[in-house]
Amino acid sequence: MEVLPLRKDVPLEETWNLQDLLENDADFEPILAQLVEEAVNFERTYQGTITDASKVIDVLTAFEVLQVQFVPIGTYASLNLQADRTDDVAQMRAAKFGTAVGKISSALSFVRSELLALDEKVLEEAATLSPLYEHYLQELLKQKPHQLQPEVEKALAALSSTFEAPYEIYNTTKLVDMNFGEFEANGKKHPLSFVLFENDWELEVDTNVRRAAFDAFSSKLRDYQHTTAQVYNTHIQQEKTIADLRGFDSVIDYLLFDQDVDQSLYHRQIDLITQELAPHMRRYAKLVQQANDLETMTFADLKIALDASYDPKLTMAEAKDYVEKSLAVMGEDYQNMLERAFNDRWIDFAPNKGKSTGAFCSSPYGSHPYILMSWNERMNEVFTLTHELGHAGHFVNAQGHQSYFNSRPSLYFIEAPSTMNEMLLANYLLTHNDDLRFKRWVISNIVAKTYYHNFVTHLLEAAYQRKVYELVDAGDSVNATVLNQLKRTVLEDFWGDTVEITEGAELTWMRQPHYYMGLYPYTYSAGLTISTQVSQRILKEGSSAVDEWLAVLQAGGTKSPVELAQMAGVDVTTDQPLRDTIAYIGHLIDELERLTKEIEG
């Protein structure tokens, strides 16, 4: 395995085209300065003028135009940095944008304060005058009990880049300062980095190499555990302070408020999966252990393939073919979007030094989505690719039918369209090849990638995160010792005596940026619960179910997550969809056991 190349040495066609956001680097600072000036002028022009319903509409119309102007340049600064965090120029550009955001947010904070100071009848009249802003104004009214004095809101807005600092420090520590060097196994030296570990070594067939990589990786994480814990504690204490200032009973209530979800949906997702999925996943772990002839199943072995000798490598062209064929059911417009994604360089897939780990899709309003991933030529990355294209398809549909303010749905729903694409890929693969080993390979990828990743990895993150916030709500702080203990407890409770939680497993809390994004981890299983149910409908009902799903995507943020799920025929206010999904995972593992007996018999 080779050392990761520098960004400058990566083939251009394997990177995204950021010129669709900003033609020339040299334009960045003049445009940013102009935007700051426009925000200040907007404040001068409109502050103190919002007195009646027609003025509300005038201000919101100008405010929305201004917000849309900030999107491309902010996305440009962010994506350059995500592609290479070792790039000094990208670091400084992102920092300048962060400083500018503080000034802009401070200048514009009066809009919300003045709107919420008006009588509710005025806002209701404004919603009648312009239905375009009805949803925005309804959402704003919900925030009224938690709104602070205008000068306090202005100060908080000015500090916005400071509040983002823990996340930026975490990423810089992880992707710039941590140098993993090499590790030794079987008498040979191997290169190691965050990307190489998560994309390759964690999946390595050779047990000696895989476990040595895990030990070396964990050892380097351990060197930074106290700094990372301090940074994380700063982040969660900030959240607690804001929650208290805004009058919320707990951090969890504060973070769920924006998701438009109550605690019952949040706790059900964590509790039911922890209790009822664990027995199925322990069976899967035992199956992997037997198939790979492991004396003990350790935490370092959980990501390996069920059938290590049958793991065909795929090119990006082959991945494109799988994705397009499996998503053909979504219709012509969706297919055209996929073609543009591949042909117009929306996808940055080359692994390189300094690149952010994992994968994401950024969907700037008024432009097109951008996908970051590190291609490893394995089937699990085809699932990652189609997952991120699911986000892209969601926002292309939402932004094509909704205004800027109405385009983004609740975080609770955000992972439904992405995991839906994984389910459609799985459906396609299972119905287009009858070879037993291929079928087992596909089902093991569905279990290991789609369900393990979203229903286990992220769900256990959520269970751990809940314990952290319970401590913070009780007035406590956390450090590395506390976080390690919490993480180890969650892992041991889930895996029981089936998996040995080896030294280093407790440090996995250091690997996930989601902890800096509110209550994000649990939403993966929430989205996958919805998409599992809807994908089964699409399989049975075809185009009528697809049309309903596309209508859900096009609704953007105009409905609550419960309403969006209902539009797709799923009632997430009950246990049933989640229990059905857990049963479906159990069925897949039954199928893996049956196929394994048949193949080996």
C-alpha positions, 0 to 999 in steps of 0.5 A: 500500500502506497503513501498517500500522494500530495494534493498537487499530484492527484489527477485533475479528473479525480477532483471536484471542479470548484470553479463553478463556485468561484472562477479565480482564487484572486477573486475571493478576498474582493468578493468577501469584502464586498459581501461584508460591505453589503451586509453592513449596508443592509443593516443601515437600510433596514434596521428599525424599519420592520413595522408592518406586514408589507415591510416584513416581506420587503426585508425578507425578500432582500434578506434571502437574496443576500443570504444566497450570495454568501453561499458560493464563496463560503462553500468554496472556502470550506471545500478547499480546506476539506480537500487538503487541510495541510494547505496553508492558503486554504487554511487562511482563506477559511479563517478569513471567511470565518471572521467575515461570517462573524461580522456579517452575522452580527450585522444581520442579527437584527432581522430575527430580533425585530421580526420576533418583537412584532405582534404575532398578528403582524407576522401572520398577516405577512405570511398571508401576503406572501405564502413563500415566507409562511413556513419561515415565519411559522418556524421563527415564531416557534423560536420566540420563547428562546429569543434573547435581547437584540444586543445579546443576539448581536454579540452571539452572532459576532462570536459565531466563528469562535463557537466553531473553533473546537470543530476546527481545532479537532480537524486540524489536530486529526488531519494535520498534526497527527503523523501516523508514520509507519507500522510493522507487521509480518517483518514489513513496514506499512504506511499509516494515516487516518484515511489509510486506516479507515479505508484499507487497514481496517478491512485488511484480510491478514489478521496480523497486519490488520491488528498491528495497524489498529494498535499503531493507529490507537497508539497515535490517537492516545498521544492526543487524547487529552487535548482532543477531550479538552477541545470536545469539553469546550464544545459541549460546555458552550452548547450547555451555556447557550441551552441555559441562556435560551431557557431550555431544560437540557442540552438535549432539548436545545439540540432537538429543538431545531430538528423539530423532534421530541425526546421520545423519537430520539430515545426510542431510536437509541434504546430499541436498537441497543436492546433488540439489534444487539443479538442479531449483530452478535450472530453476524460477528460470530459468522465473520469470526468463523468464516475468517477462522479467528480464534477470538473476535476482537473490535479490530476485526469487526469491519472485515469481509465475511468472504475475504477471498471473494472481494472483487476490486471495482473501478470508478467506471464500474461503480458508476455503472452499478449506481446508474443501473440501480437508481434507474427506477428513480426516473429520467430527471434523477438519471440526468442528475447522476450523469452530471455528477460524474461528467461535470466533476461533482465528485472528489474521490482521489485519496490524498494527504490532508484530505478529510476522512469519511465522506460527505455531500455539500449542497450549496443553494443556487449551485450544484452538490459536491461530494468528497470521498476517498475511493478504495476500489471496494464494494463498500465504497460503491455504497458510500458513493450512492449514499452521497449521491442520495444527498445530492439527489435530495438537494437538487430536488429540494432546491429546484422546488423550494426557496433558500429558506425552505430547502433544508429539512430537519436533521432527523430526516437528512439521512433518509434519502442517502440510505434510500439509495443504498437500499436501491443499490442492494435491491438491484444487486440481489436481483441481477445475479444468482451466483451464491457467492455474489449474493452472499458478498452483496448481503454481507456488504448491506449488513456491514456497510449500510446497516453496520455503519448506520445502525451500529457504528453511528448508533453506538456513537449516539448512545455514547453521546447521550451519556456525555450530554447527561453528564453535562446537564448534571453540571459535570465536565468530561476529560479523556478518562471519562470519555474512554470509560463511557465509550468502552461501556457502550461497546461492551454493553452492545457486543457482550462477550461475543467481541473482545473490546481490545485496548484502543477501542475506547478511543474511537470517540476521537475519530468522529467529527459528528460530535461537533454537529449536535445530535447527528449520529442517531439520525443515521438510523432514523433515516435508514428506518424510513428508507428501509420501509420505503425501499420495500414499497418501491420494490413492490409498487414501483413508480407510484411509490417512487413518485411519492418519494420524489414529492417528499424530496421536493418538499425540502424543509416545508414539513416536519420529519414526522410529516415527511415520513408520513408522506412516504407512508411511514409512521415514525411516531410508533415503534413499528417501522423501527421494529420492522427494520430490525427484523429485516436486518435479522432476516438478512443475517439469517440469509447469510447463515443459510448461504454460508451453509449452502456454499460450504456444504 
